[in-house]
Amino acid sequence: VNMTITAWIFPNSFGETDSGRIFDKRQGSNGKNFFLCGTVTSFCTSTNINRLRFDQQYSTDQGVWFSAANSIKTGVWQHVVVIFSASAADPSPKFYIDGSVSATTEWLNPSGSSTSDAGNIATIGGNSGTTATFDGQIDELTVWNRTLSAAEILNLYKRGALRLNLSVRS
């Protein structure tokens, strides 16, 4: 499965339990989620705060990855992207923030085959249990069934930044 999730976010905080969901399509041991990590919680260790987190369930062990340290800020619009290919030899996702690639840290190495989330409910700004809510605004969330190129991501960022009257890095 190849996919890209893109969104504009304006977090007021890191959300409920400091793990506000941007996108969640996980139920039980199947699926994936994309969310914020604020302070230290069961979802975010002391070295994994103020970042994005992406999880993908696998048949044996899930994969868990983080964007660069302190890459997410509250009180400002940011364009966030995660690209993922479950079938790749190295399934580590790539994170982009405001059009630029962010370092990726693997926290848990996946094993087995990725699980299907075809029957799961996709939720924006929370999870299917109506917890882990996002505190702020989410705009233009899109789930693509392919991996976008760096040029396509930069173009999406620039288009949105101009619409929001943000200064754009060249």
DSSP file with accessible surface (Angstrom, degrees, kcal/mol):
  #  RESIDUE AA STRUCTURE BP1 BP2  ACC     N-H-->O    O-->H-N    N-H-->O    O-->H-N    TCO  KAPPA ALPHA  PHI   PSI    X-CA   Y-CA   Z-CA
    1    1 A V              0   0  106      0, 0.0    85,-2.1     0, 0.0     2,-0.4   0.000 360.0 360.0 360.0 120.3    0.0    0.0    0.0
    2    2 A N  E     +A   85   0A  71    143,-0.3     2,-0.3    83,-0.2    83,-0.2  -0.890 360.0 157.4-102.0 137.7    1.4    3.4   -1.1
    3    3 A M  E     -A   84   0A  12     81,-2.6    81,-2.9    -2,-0.4     2,-0.4  -0.996  29.4-159.1-157.8 158.1   -0.1    6.4    0.5
    4    4 A T  E     -AB  83 144A   0    140,-1.6   140,-3.5    -2,-0.3     2,-0.5  -0.994   8.0-161.9-137.1 135.3    0.4   10.1    1.3
    5    5 A I  E     -AB  82 143A   0     77,-2.6    77,-2.1    -2,-0.4     2,-0.4  -0.986  14.8-180.0-116.4 126.2   -1.5   12.1    3.9
    6    6 A T  E     +AB  81 142A   5    136,-2.5   136,-2.6    -2,-0.5     2,-0.3  -0.955   7.8 155.0-124.6 147.7   -1.4   15.9    3.7
    7    7 A A  E     -A   80   0A   0     73,-2.0    73,-3.1    -2,-0.4     2,-0.5  -0.970  39.2-127.4-164.1 151.9   -3.0   18.5    5.9
    8    8 A W  E     -AB  79 139A   1    131,-2.9   131,-2.9    -2,-0.3     2,-0.4  -0.912  37.2-170.9 -95.9 130.1   -2.7   22.1    7.1
    9    9 A I  E     -AB  78 138A   0     69,-3.0    69,-2.3    -2,-0.5   129,-0.2  -0.958  25.4-174.4-127.0 145.8   -2.8   22.2   10.8
   10   10 A F  E     - B   0 137A  42    127,-2.7   127,-1.9    -2,-0.4     2,-0.4  -0.791  21.6-165.9-131.5  84.8   -3.1   25.0   13.4
   11   11 A P  E     - B   0 136A   0      0, 0.0    64,-3.2     0, 0.0    65,-0.3  -0.626  19.4-170.2 -79.2 128.7   -2.7   23.4   16.8
   12   12 A N  S    S-     0   0   88    123,-3.0     2,-0.3    -2,-0.4   124,-0.2   0.758  83.3 -15.2 -77.7 -31.5   -3.7   25.4   19.8
   13   13 A S  S    S-     0   0   39    122,-1.2   122,-0.3    -3,-0.1    -1,-0.2  -0.829  87.3 -83.6-150.0-171.8   -2.1   22.7   21.9
   14   14 A F  S    S-     0   0   22      1,-0.3     6,-3.1    -2,-0.3    22,-0.2   0.358  76.2-118.3 -88.2   9.3   -0.9   19.1   21.2
   15   15 A G    >   -     0   0    9      4,-0.2     3,-2.3     3,-0.2    -1,-0.3  -0.206  57.3 -11.5  91.1-180.0   -4.5   17.9   21.8
   16   16 A E  G >  S+     0   0   78    117,-2.4     3,-1.8     1,-0.3     5,-0.0  -0.332 138.2   0.7 -57.0 133.6   -6.2   15.6   24.3
   17   17 A T  G 3  S-     0   0   84      1,-0.3    -1,-0.3     2,-0.1    21,-0.1   0.739 122.7 -79.6  53.5  26.9   -3.6   13.6   26.3
   18   18 A D  G <  S+     0   0   41     -3,-2.3    20,-2.6     1,-0.1    -1,-0.3   0.803 121.7  93.4  53.4  31.7   -1.0   15.6   24.3
   19   19 A S    <   +     0   0    0     -3,-1.8    -4,-0.2    18,-0.2     2,-0.2  -0.277  56.1 178.9-145.9  53.7   -1.5   13.2   21.4
   20   20 A G        -     0   0    0     -6,-3.1    16,-2.4    15,-0.1     2,-0.3  -0.398  26.6-126.5 -65.6 127.2   -4.1   14.9   19.2
   21   21 A R  E     -E   35   0B  10    111,-2.8   113,-0.3    14,-0.2    14,-0.2  -0.546  26.9-179.5 -77.5 134.2   -5.0   12.9   16.1
   22   22 A I  E    S-     0   0B   0     12,-2.5   103,-1.4     1,-0.4     2,-0.3   0.832  82.5  -0.6 -88.4 -50.8   -4.8   14.5   12.7
   23   23 A F  E     -EF  34 124B  12     11,-2.1    11,-3.0   101,-0.2    -1,-0.4  -0.999  68.8-177.1-142.2 135.7   -5.9   11.3   10.9
   24   24 A D  E     +EF  33 123B   4     99,-2.5    99,-3.0    -2,-0.3     9,-0.2  -0.987  20.5 156.7-139.6 125.6   -6.8    8.0   12.4
   25   25 A K  E     +E   32   0B  46      7,-3.1     7,-0.9    -2,-0.4     2,-0.4  -0.343  44.9 117.5-137.5  49.3   -7.8    4.8   10.6
   26   26 A R  E     +E   31   0B  64      5,-0.3   102,-0.4    95,-0.2     2,-0.4  -0.978  30.7 170.4-123.9 132.9   -6.9    2.3   13.3
   27   27 A Q  E >   -E   30   0B  62      3,-2.3     3,-1.6    -2,-0.4     2,-0.2  -0.967  66.0 -39.9-139.8 121.6   -9.2    0.0   15.2
   28   28 A G  T 3  S-     0   0   67     -2,-0.4     0, 0.0     1,-0.2     0, 0.0  -0.398 125.9 -17.7  62.9-126.5   -7.7   -2.7   17.5
   29   29 A S  T 3  S+     0   0   81     -2,-0.2     2,-0.4    -3,-0.1    -1,-0.2   0.137 121.2  84.4-101.2  20.8   -4.7   -4.2   15.8
   30   30 A N  E <  S+E   27   0B  61     -3,-1.6    -3,-2.3    87,-0.1     2,-0.2  -0.968  73.4  12.5-124.4 139.9   -5.4   -3.0   12.3
   31   31 A G  E     -E   26   0B   0     -2,-0.4    26,-3.0    26,-0.2    -5,-0.3  -0.653  67.3 -80.6 112.8-159.8   -4.7    0.3   10.6
   32   32 A K  E     -EG  25  56B  13     -7,-0.9    -7,-3.1    -2,-0.2     2,-0.3  -0.950  23.2-163.0-148.7 159.0   -2.7    3.4   10.9
   33   33 A N  E     -EG  24  55B   3     22,-1.7    22,-2.4    -2,-0.3     2,-0.4  -0.989   7.5-157.6-150.0 157.2   -2.7    6.8   12.6
   34   34 A F  E     +EG  23  54B   0    -11,-3.0   -12,-2.5    -2,-0.3   -11,-2.1  -0.993  34.9 142.6-135.6 116.2   -1.0   10.2   12.2
   35   35 A F  E     -EG  21  53B   0     18,-2.6    18,-2.9    -2,-0.4     2,-0.3  -0.919  45.7 -88.9-152.9 175.5   -0.9   12.5   15.2
   36   36 A L  E     - G   0  52B   1    -16,-2.4     2,-0.5    -2,-0.3    16,-0.2  -0.641  24.2-153.0 -90.0 148.0    0.9   15.1   17.3
   37   37 A a  E     + G   0  51B   0     14,-2.6    13,-1.6    -2,-0.3    14,-1.6  -0.977  24.5 162.2-121.0 115.4    3.2   14.2   20.3
   38   38 A G        -     0   0    0    -20,-2.6    12,-0.5    -2,-0.5     3,-0.1   0.600  54.7  -4.9 -95.7-109.4    3.4   17.0   22.9
   39   39 A T  S    S-     0   0   78      1,-0.2    -1,-0.3    10,-0.2     2,-0.3  -0.145  99.6 -58.9 -80.6-178.7    4.6   16.2   26.4
   40   40 A V  S    S+     0   0   91     -3,-0.1     2,-0.3     3,-0.1     5,-0.2  -0.430  73.2 143.8 -67.9 121.4    5.6   12.9   27.8
   41   41 A T        -     0   0   39      3,-2.3     3,-0.5    -2,-0.3   -23,-0.1  -0.824  69.8 -83.0-139.4-176.1    2.7   10.4   27.6
   42   42 A S  S    S+     0   0  107     -2,-0.3     3,-0.1     1,-0.2    -2,-0.1   0.737 133.4  45.9 -66.3 -17.8    2.3    6.7   26.9
   43   43 A F  S    S+     0   0   64      1,-0.2     2,-0.4     2,-0.0    -1,-0.2   0.645 116.7  43.1 -94.6 -20.1    2.4    7.7   23.3
   44   44 A a  S    S-     0   0    0     -3,-0.5    -3,-2.3    -5,-0.1    -1,-0.2  -0.960  71.4-151.7-135.8 116.8    5.4   10.0   23.4
   45   45 A T    >   -     0   0   40     -2,-0.4     3,-2.0    -5,-0.2    -3,-0.0  -0.249  41.2 -92.0 -79.8 173.6    8.6    9.4   25.3
   46   46 A S  T 3  S+     0   0   86      1,-0.3     3,-0.4     2,-0.1    -1,-0.1   0.764 128.4  46.2 -60.8 -25.7   10.8   12.2   26.7
   47   47 A T  T 3  S+     0   0   97      1,-0.2    -1,-0.3    22,-0.0    22,-0.0   0.487 106.6  61.7 -93.6  -2.0   12.9   12.3   23.5
   48   48 A N  S <  S+     0   0    6     -3,-2.0     3,-0.3    21,-0.1     2,-0.3  -0.277  74.8 125.3-119.8  46.9    9.8   12.2   21.2
   49   49 A I        +     0   0   49     -3,-0.4    21,-1.3     1,-0.2   -11,-0.2  -0.721  62.3  23.1-107.8 158.7    7.9   15.4   22.1
   50   50 A N  S    S+     0   0   45    -13,-1.6    22,-1.9   -12,-0.5    21,-0.8   0.892 103.0 107.1  57.2  45.7    6.8   18.3   19.9
   51   51 A R  E    S-G   37   0B  22    -14,-1.6   -14,-2.6    -3,-0.3     2,-0.3  -0.861  73.8-100.2-137.9 173.4    6.8   16.1   16.8
   52   52 A L  E     -G   36   0B   0     -2,-0.3    15,-2.0   -16,-0.2     2,-0.4  -0.698  33.8-158.2 -92.4 150.9    4.6   14.2   14.4
   53   53 A R  E     -GH  35  66B   9    -18,-2.9   -18,-2.6    -2,-0.3     2,-0.4  -0.996   8.1-170.2-131.7 140.2    4.0   10.5   14.9
   54   54 A F  E     -GH  34  65B   0     11,-2.5    11,-2.4    -2,-0.4     2,-0.4  -0.999   5.7-172.3-128.9 130.5    2.9    7.9   12.4
   55   55 A D  E     -GH  33  64B   2    -22,-2.4   -22,-1.7    -2,-0.4     2,-0.4  -0.964   5.9-175.3-119.8 141.8    1.9    4.3   13.3
   56   56 A Q  E     -GH  32  63B   4      7,-2.0     7,-2.9    -2,-0.4     2,-0.2  -0.995  23.8-130.7-133.8 128.1    1.2    1.4   11.0
   57   57 A Q        -     0   0   15    -26,-3.0    58,-2.2    -2,-0.4     2,-0.3  -0.569  24.5-172.8 -77.7 138.7    0.0   -1.9   12.3
   58   58 A Y  B     -J  114   0C  17     56,-0.3    56,-0.3    -2,-0.2    54,-0.1  -0.857  38.5-104.3-124.4 164.8    1.7   -5.1   11.1
   59   59 A S  S    S+     0   0   74     54,-2.7    53,-0.2    -2,-0.3     3,-0.1   0.813 115.9  19.0 -63.5 -30.1    0.8   -8.7   11.8
   60   60 A T  S    S-     0   0   93     51,-1.7     2,-0.4     1,-0.4    52,-0.2   0.859 135.6  -0.5-104.6 -59.0    3.6   -9.2   14.4
   61   61 A D  B    S-K  111   0D  95     50,-1.7    50,-1.9    47,-0.0    -1,-0.4  -1.000  71.8-119.2-136.5 141.0    4.8   -5.8   15.6
   62   62 A Q        -     0   0   42     -2,-0.4     2,-0.4    48,-0.2    -5,-0.2  -0.310  23.1-124.7 -73.2 158.1    3.6   -2.3   14.7
   63   63 A G  E     -H   56   0B   0     -7,-2.9    -7,-2.0    47,-0.1     2,-0.4  -0.874  25.7-172.8-101.1 137.9    5.9    0.3   13.2
   64   64 A V  E     +HI  55 108B   0     44,-1.9    43,-3.1    -2,-0.4    44,-1.6  -0.996   6.5 174.6-134.6 127.8    6.2    3.7   14.9
   65   65 A W  E     -HI  54 106B   0    -11,-2.4   -11,-2.5    -2,-0.4     2,-0.3  -0.954  12.1-157.0-133.9 152.6    8.0    6.7   13.5
   66   66 A F  E     -HI  53 105B   0     39,-2.6    39,-2.7    -2,-0.3   -13,-0.2  -0.933  16.8-125.3-126.3 151.2    8.5   10.3   14.5
   67   67 A S        -     0   0    0    -15,-2.0    37,-0.2    -2,-0.3     3,-0.1  -0.208  59.9 -55.6 -77.6-179.1    9.4   13.5   12.7
   68   68 A A  S >  S-     0   0   28     35,-0.5     3,-1.4     1,-0.1   -16,-0.2  -0.159  70.6 -84.6 -60.5 152.6   12.4   15.6   13.9
   69   69 A A  T 3  S+     0   0   52      1,-0.3   -19,-0.1     2,-0.1    -1,-0.1  -0.272 110.7   2.6 -58.3 138.4   12.5   16.9   17.5
   70   70 A N  T 3  S+     0   0   96    -21,-1.3    -1,-0.3     1,-0.1   -19,-0.2   0.769  87.6 135.2  54.2  32.9   10.6   20.1   18.1
   71   71 A S    <   +     0   0   19     -3,-1.4     2,-0.4   -21,-0.8   -20,-0.2   0.638  55.3  66.3 -85.8 -11.9    9.4   20.2   14.5
   72   72 A I        -     0   0    4    -22,-1.9     2,-0.3    -4,-0.2    -2,-0.0  -0.919  64.4-171.1-114.7 134.9    5.8   21.1   15.4
   73   73 A K        -     0   0  122     -2,-0.4     3,-0.4     3,-0.1     2,-0.2  -0.889  18.2-126.5-121.1 152.1    4.8   24.4   17.0
   74   74 A T  S    S+     0   0   65     -2,-0.3   -62,-0.2     1,-0.2     3,-0.1  -0.629  86.0  31.8 -93.4 155.8    1.5   25.5   18.5
   75   75 A G  S    S+     0   0   42    -64,-3.2     2,-0.3    -2,-0.2    -1,-0.2   0.571 101.9  84.2  80.2  10.6   -0.3   28.7   17.4
   76   76 A V  S    S-     0   0   65     -3,-0.4     2,-0.3   -65,-0.3    -1,-0.2  -0.985  80.6-105.9-140.6 152.6    0.9   28.7   13.8
   77   77 A W        +     0   0   51     -2,-0.3     2,-0.3   -67,-0.2   -67,-0.2  -0.599  40.7 178.6 -74.6 136.8   -0.3   27.2   10.5
   78   78 A Q  E     -A    9   0A   6    -69,-2.3   -69,-3.0    -2,-0.3     2,-0.6  -0.996  27.3-135.0-139.3 141.4    1.9   24.3    9.3
   79   79 A H  E     -A    8   0A   4     -2,-0.3    19,-2.9   -71,-0.2     2,-0.4  -0.867  30.1-170.7 -96.0 119.1    1.7   22.0    6.3
   80   80 A V  E     +AC   7  97A   0    -73,-3.1   -73,-2.0    -2,-0.6     2,-0.3  -0.916   8.1 177.3-118.0 142.3    2.3   18.5    7.4
   81   81 A V  E     -AC   6  96A   0     15,-2.2    15,-2.2    -2,-0.4     2,-0.4  -0.997  12.5-169.7-141.8 141.3    2.8   15.4    5.2
   82   82 A V  E     -AC   5  95A   1    -77,-2.1   -77,-2.6    -2,-0.3     2,-0.4  -0.999   7.9-164.0-130.3 132.4    3.6   11.7    5.8
   83   83 A I  E     +AC   4  94A  19     11,-2.4    11,-1.8    -2,-0.4     2,-0.4  -0.961  14.4 178.6-112.6 134.4    4.4    9.4    2.9
   84   84 A F  E     -A    3   0A   3    -81,-2.9   -81,-2.6    -2,-0.4     2,-0.4  -0.999  21.7-176.8-143.1 138.5    4.3    5.7    3.5
   85   85 A S  E >   -A    2   0A  26      6,-0.4     3,-1.4    -2,-0.4   -83,-0.2  -0.880   5.9-171.0-133.3 100.3    4.9    2.5    1.4
   86   86 A A  T 3  S+     0   0   13    -85,-2.1    28,-0.2    -2,-0.4   -84,-0.1   0.775  86.2  53.3 -62.9 -27.5    4.1   -0.6    3.4
   87   87 A S  T 3  S+     0   0   97    -86,-0.3    -1,-0.3     3,-0.1   -85,-0.1   0.524  83.7 111.3 -89.3  -3.8    5.6   -2.9    0.7
   88   88 A A  S <  S-     0   0   40     -3,-1.4    -3,-0.0     1,-0.1     4,-0.0  -0.305  79.6-118.5 -69.1 153.3    8.9   -1.1    0.5
   89   89 A A  S    S+     0   0  118      1,-0.3    -1,-0.1     2,-0.1    -3,-0.0   0.903 116.3  32.6 -57.9 -40.3   12.1   -2.9    1.7
   90   90 A D  S    S-     0   0  105      1,-0.1    -1,-0.3     2,-0.1    -5,-0.1  -0.914  77.1-171.7-114.6 101.9   12.4   -0.1    4.2
   91   91 A P        +     0   0   18      0, 0.0    -6,-0.4     0, 0.0    -1,-0.1   0.411  35.7 136.7 -79.0   7.8    8.9    1.0    5.1
   92   92 A S        -     0   0   39     -8,-0.1    -2,-0.1     1,-0.1    -7,-0.1  -0.293  52.1-129.9 -56.1 128.8   10.0    4.0    7.1
   93   93 A P        -     0   0    3      0, 0.0     2,-0.4     0, 0.0    -9,-0.2  -0.251  10.5-126.8 -73.4 167.1    7.7    6.9    6.2
   94   94 A K  E     -C   83   0A 116    -11,-1.8   -11,-2.4    10,-0.0     2,-0.4  -0.964  18.9-153.3-113.2 135.4    9.0   10.3    5.2
   95   95 A F  E     -CD  82 102A   0      7,-0.7     7,-3.1    -2,-0.4     2,-0.4  -0.875   8.0-169.1-105.5 142.1    7.7   13.4    6.9
   96   96 A Y  E     -CD  81 101A  16    -15,-2.2   -15,-2.2    -2,-0.4     2,-0.4  -0.995   1.7-171.1-127.0 137.1    7.5   16.9    5.4
   97   97 A I  E >  S-CD  80 100A  20      3,-2.6     3,-1.7    -2,-0.4   -17,-0.2  -0.995  75.5 -13.3-129.8 122.0    6.8   20.1    7.3
   98   98 A D  T 3  S-     0   0   29    -19,-2.9    71,-0.2    -2,-0.4    -1,-0.1   0.882 130.2 -51.4  52.9  44.8    6.1   23.3    5.4
   99   99 A G  T 3  S+     0   0   10    -20,-0.3     2,-0.4     1,-0.2    -1,-0.3   0.353 117.7 103.0  83.5  -6.4    7.4   21.8    2.1
  100  100 A S  E <  S-D   97   0A  57     -3,-1.7    -3,-2.6    53,-0.1    -1,-0.2  -0.895  75.7-109.6-113.8 142.6   10.7   20.5    3.5
  101  101 A V  E     -D   96   0A  90     -2,-0.4     2,-0.3    -5,-0.2    -5,-0.3  -0.349  32.7-149.7 -66.0 142.2   11.6   16.9    4.4
  102  102 A S  E     -D   95   0A  15     -7,-3.1    -7,-0.7     1,-0.0    -1,-0.0  -0.874  25.2 -97.3-111.3 148.6   12.0   16.3    8.1
  103  103 A A        -     0   0   67     -2,-0.3   -35,-0.5    -9,-0.1     2,-0.4  -0.307  38.5-141.4 -59.6 146.9   14.3   13.7    9.7
  104  104 A T        -     0   0   50    -37,-0.2     2,-0.5   -36,-0.0   -37,-0.2  -0.963  11.8-163.7-117.0 131.6   12.5   10.5   10.6
  105  105 A T  E     -I   66   0B  61    -39,-2.7   -39,-2.6    -2,-0.4     2,-0.6  -0.965  13.2-142.5-113.2 126.8   13.2    8.5   13.8
  106  106 A E  E     +I   65   0B  81     -2,-0.5   -41,-0.2   -41,-0.2     3,-0.1  -0.789  23.0 172.4 -87.8 125.5   12.1    4.9   14.0
  107  107 A W  E    S+     0   0B  99    -43,-3.1     2,-0.4    -2,-0.6   -42,-0.2   0.823  73.1  23.0 -98.1 -44.1   10.9    4.1   17.5
  108  108 A L  E    S-I   64   0B  73    -44,-1.6   -44,-1.9   -47,-0.0    -1,-0.4  -0.993  77.2-136.5-126.4 128.9    9.5    0.6   16.8
  109  109 A N        -     0   0  109     -2,-0.4   -46,-0.1   -46,-0.2   -44,-0.0  -0.700  26.4-128.2 -82.4 123.4   10.6   -1.6   13.9
  110  110 A P        -     0   0   14      0, 0.0     2,-0.3     0, 0.0   -48,-0.2  -0.365  26.4-172.7 -71.6 151.0    7.7   -3.2   12.2
  111  111 A S  B     +K   61   0D  41    -50,-1.9   -50,-1.7     2,-0.1   -51,-1.7  -0.994  47.2  20.9-143.3 151.6    7.6   -7.0   11.6
  112  112 A G  S    S-     0   0   49     -2,-0.3     2,-0.3   -53,-0.2     3,-0.0  -0.589 103.6 -41.5  91.4-158.6    5.3   -9.2    9.7
  113  113 A S        -     0   0   80     -2,-0.2   -54,-2.7     1,-0.1   -53,-0.1  -0.793  65.5 -97.6-106.8 149.7    3.0   -7.9    7.0
  114  114 A S  B     -J   58   0C  41     -2,-0.3   -56,-0.3   -56,-0.3     2,-0.2  -0.369  42.7-122.8 -65.3 142.2    1.0   -4.7    7.2
  115  115 A T        -     0   0   25    -58,-2.2     2,-0.3   -84,-0.2   -84,-0.2  -0.558  22.7-109.0 -87.2 152.6   -2.6   -5.2    8.3
  116  116 A S        -     0   0   86     -2,-0.2     3,-0.1     1,-0.1    -1,-0.1  -0.573  24.8-175.7 -79.7 140.8   -5.5   -4.1    6.2
  117  117 A D    >   +     0   0   21     -2,-0.3     3,-1.9   -87,-0.1    -1,-0.1   0.092  46.7 121.5-117.4  21.4   -7.6   -1.2    7.5
  118  118 A A  T 3  S+     0   0   77      1,-0.3    -1,-0.1   -87,-0.0    -2,-0.0   0.829  78.7  42.6 -56.5 -34.8  -10.2   -1.5    4.7
  119  119 A G  T 3  S+     0   0   72     -3,-0.1    -1,-0.3     2,-0.1     2,-0.2   0.443  94.9 105.7 -92.3   2.0  -13.1   -2.0    7.1
  120  120 A N  S <  S-     0   0   24     -3,-1.9     2,-0.4   -95,-0.1    -3,-0.1  -0.511  74.2-113.6 -85.1 152.5  -12.0    0.7    9.6
  121  121 A I        -     0   0  106     -2,-0.2     2,-0.5   -95,-0.1   -95,-0.2  -0.664  25.6-135.4 -82.5 129.6  -13.6    4.1   10.0
  122  122 A A        -     0   0   57     -2,-0.4     2,-0.4   -97,-0.1   -97,-0.2  -0.760  25.7-169.6 -85.6 129.8  -11.4    7.0    8.9
  123  123 A T  E     -F   24   0B  31    -99,-3.0   -99,-2.5    -2,-0.5     2,-0.5  -0.976  13.2-154.3-126.4 135.8  -11.5    9.8   11.5
  124  124 A I  E    S+F   23   0B 101     -2,-0.4  -101,-0.2  -101,-0.2  -102,-0.1  -0.922  80.7   6.6-108.0 128.1  -10.2   13.4   11.2
  125  125 A G  S    S+     0   0   19   -103,-1.4     9,-2.0    -2,-0.5     2,-0.3   0.651 130.9  18.8  81.1  16.9   -9.3   15.2   14.4
  126  126 A G  S    S-     0   0    5      7,-0.3     2,-0.2    -3,-0.2    -1,-0.2  -0.960  84.4 -89.9 178.2-167.2   -9.7   12.3   16.8
  127  127 A N    >   -     0   0   25      4,-1.3     3,-2.2    -2,-0.3    -3,-0.1  -0.737  44.3 -92.9-123.4 177.4  -10.0    8.5   16.8
  128  128 A S  T 3  S+     0   0   54   -102,-0.4  -101,-0.1     1,-0.3    -6,-0.0   0.734 124.8  58.9 -65.2 -19.1  -12.8    6.1   16.5
  129  129 A G  T 3  S-     0   0   46      2,-0.1    -1,-0.3     3,-0.0     3,-0.1   0.301 114.9-117.3 -89.0   9.9  -13.2    6.0   20.3
  130  130 A T  S <  S+     0   0  121     -3,-2.2     2,-0.2     1,-0.2     3,-0.2   0.815  80.6 108.7  55.8  34.8  -13.8    9.8   20.2
  131  131 A T        +     0   0   64      1,-0.2    -4,-1.3    -4,-0.1    -1,-0.2  -0.713  48.4  51.0-122.9-179.0  -10.7   10.4   22.3
  132  132 A A  S    S-     0   0    4     -2,-0.2  -111,-2.8    -6,-0.2    -1,-0.2   0.899  78.9-171.6  56.4  42.9   -7.3   11.9   21.5
  133  133 A T        -     0   0   62   -113,-0.2  -117,-2.4    -3,-0.2     2,-0.4  -0.315  24.0-116.0 -70.7 149.6   -9.0   14.9   19.9
  134  134 A F        -     0   0   23     -9,-2.0     2,-0.9  -113,-0.3    -1,-0.1  -0.700  20.7-147.3 -83.6 130.1   -7.1   17.5   18.0
  135  135 A D        +     0   0   68     -2,-0.4  -123,-3.0  -122,-0.3  -122,-1.2  -0.839  68.6  21.0-102.9  97.0   -7.2   21.0   19.6
  136  136 A G  E    S-B   11   0A  30     -2,-0.9     2,-0.4  -125,-0.3    -2,-0.1  -0.995  99.8 -39.8 149.2-149.2   -7.1   23.5   16.8
  137  137 A Q  E     -B   10   0A 111   -127,-1.9  -127,-2.7    -2,-0.3     2,-0.4  -0.920  35.3-167.8-120.6 142.9   -7.9   23.6   13.1
  138  138 A I  E     -B    9   0A  44     -2,-0.4     2,-0.3  -129,-0.2  -129,-0.2  -0.998  15.7-179.6-125.3 130.7   -7.3   21.1   10.4
  139  139 A D  E     +B    8   0A  60   -131,-2.9  -131,-2.9    -2,-0.4    -2,-0.0  -0.965  56.7   4.9-133.4 148.4   -7.7   22.2    6.8
  140  140 A E  E    S-     0   0A  66     -2,-0.3     2,-0.3  -133,-0.2    -1,-0.1   0.822  70.5-179.4  52.7  39.8   -7.4   20.5    3.4
  141  141 A L  E     +     0   0A  34   -134,-0.1     2,-0.4    -3,-0.1  -134,-0.2  -0.576   5.9 179.0 -70.0 128.1   -6.7   17.0    4.8
  142  142 A T  E     -B    6   0A  56   -136,-2.6  -136,-2.5    -2,-0.3     2,-0.6  -0.999  23.0-156.1-134.7 136.2   -6.2   14.7    1.8
  143  143 A V  E     -B    5   0A  68     -2,-0.4     2,-0.3  -138,-0.2  -138,-0.2  -0.969  17.8-162.9-111.6 118.3   -5.3   11.0    1.7
  144  144 A W  E     -B    4   0A  74   -140,-3.5  -140,-1.6    -2,-0.6     4,-0.1  -0.794  21.5-139.6-100.6 145.7   -3.7   10.0   -1.5
  145  145 A N  S    S+     0   0  147     -2,-0.3  -143,-0.3  -142,-0.2     2,-0.3   0.026  86.4  47.2 -94.2  30.7   -3.4    6.4   -2.8
  146  146 A R  S    S-     0   0   97   -142,-0.1     2,-0.6  -145,-0.1    -2,-0.2  -0.960  94.2 -93.9-155.2 166.7    0.2    7.0   -4.0
  147  147 A T        -     0   0   57     -2,-0.3     2,-0.2   -64,-0.1  -143,-0.1  -0.803  40.7-138.2 -89.2 125.1    3.4    8.6   -2.7
  148  148 A L        -     0   0    7     -2,-0.6     2,-0.1     1,-0.1  -145,-0.1  -0.505  19.1-115.3 -77.9 152.1    3.7   12.2   -3.8
  149  149 A S     >  -     0   0   56     -2,-0.2     4,-2.3     1,-0.1     5,-0.2  -0.397  25.4-109.0 -80.4 164.2    7.0   13.5   -5.0
  150  150 A A  H  > S+     0   0   54      1,-0.2     4,-2.5     2,-0.2     5,-0.2   0.888 121.5  53.2 -59.9 -37.7    9.0   16.2   -3.1
  151  151 A A  H  > S+     0   0   73      2,-0.2     4,-2.2     1,-0.2    -1,-0.2   0.902 108.2  49.4 -66.2 -40.3    8.1   18.6   -5.9
  152  152 A E  H  > S+     0   0   67      2,-0.2     4,-2.3     1,-0.2    -2,-0.2   0.907 111.8  49.0 -65.1 -39.2    4.4   17.9   -5.6
  153  153 A I  H  X S+     0   0    0     -4,-2.3     4,-2.5     2,-0.2    -2,-0.2   0.930 110.7  49.5 -66.8 -44.4    4.6   18.4   -1.8
  154  154 A L  H  X S+     0   0   61     -4,-2.5     4,-2.9     1,-0.2     5,-0.2   0.913 110.3  51.7 -61.0 -40.0    6.4   21.7   -2.2
  155  155 A N  H  X S+     0   0  103     -4,-2.2     4,-2.6     2,-0.2     5,-0.2   0.921 109.3  49.3 -63.5 -43.2    3.8   22.8   -4.7
  156  156 A L  H  X S+     0   0   19     -4,-2.3     4,-2.2     2,-0.2    -1,-0.2   0.913 112.9  48.5 -61.4 -42.5    1.0   22.0   -2.3
  157  157 A Y  H  X S+     0   0   10     -4,-2.5     4,-3.0     2,-0.2     5,-0.2   0.952 112.5  46.6 -62.4 -49.7    2.7   23.9    0.5
  158  158 A K  H  X S+     0   0   77     -4,-2.9     4,-2.3     1,-0.2     5,-0.2   0.912 112.1  50.8 -62.5 -41.9    3.4   27.0   -1.7
  159  159 A R  H  X S+     0   0  138     -4,-2.6     4,-1.7    -5,-0.2    -1,-0.2   0.940 115.3  42.5 -61.1 -45.8   -0.2   27.0   -3.0
  160  160 A G  H  X S+     0   0    1     -4,-2.2     4,-2.1    -5,-0.2    -2,-0.2   0.892 111.6  54.3 -69.1 -37.7   -1.6   26.8    0.6
  161  161 A A  H  <>S+     0   0    0     -4,-3.0     5,-3.1     1,-0.2     4,-0.3   0.906 108.5  49.2 -64.4 -39.4    0.9   29.3    2.0
  162  162 A L  H ><5S+     0   0  118     -4,-2.3     3,-1.0    -5,-0.2    -1,-0.2   0.907 110.1  51.2 -66.0 -39.9   -0.1   31.9   -0.6
  163  163 A R  H 3<5S+     0   0  117     -4,-1.7    -1,-0.2     1,-0.2    -2,-0.2   0.872 114.3  43.7 -63.2 -36.3   -3.8   31.3    0.2
  164  164 A L  T 3<5S-     0   0   40     -4,-2.1    -1,-0.2    -5,-0.1    -2,-0.2   0.385 113.1-120.1 -89.2   2.3   -3.1   31.8    3.9
  165  165 A N  T < 5 +     0   0  149     -3,-1.0     2,-0.3    -4,-0.3    -3,-0.2   0.874  60.8 151.8  58.7  39.8   -0.8   34.8    3.2
  166  166 A L      < -     0   0   59     -5,-3.1     2,-0.3    -6,-0.1    -1,-0.2  -0.698  53.5-104.6 -93.8 152.6    2.2   33.1    4.8
  167  167 A S        -     0   0  114     -2,-0.3     2,-0.5     1,-0.0    -1,-0.0  -0.583  37.9-139.8 -75.0 139.3    5.7   33.9    3.8
  168  168 A V        -     0   0   46     -2,-0.3     2,-0.3    -7,-0.0   -10,-0.0  -0.878   4.8-131.9-108.2 129.5    7.1   31.1    1.6
  169  169 A R              0   0  129     -2,-0.5   -11,-0.0   -71,-0.2     0, 0.0  -0.563 360.0 360.0 -73.9 140.1   10.6   29.7    1.9
  170  170 A S              0   0  158     -2,-0.3    -1,-0.1     0, 0.0     0, 0.0  -0.589 360.0 360.0 -86.3 360.0   12.4   29.4   -1.4
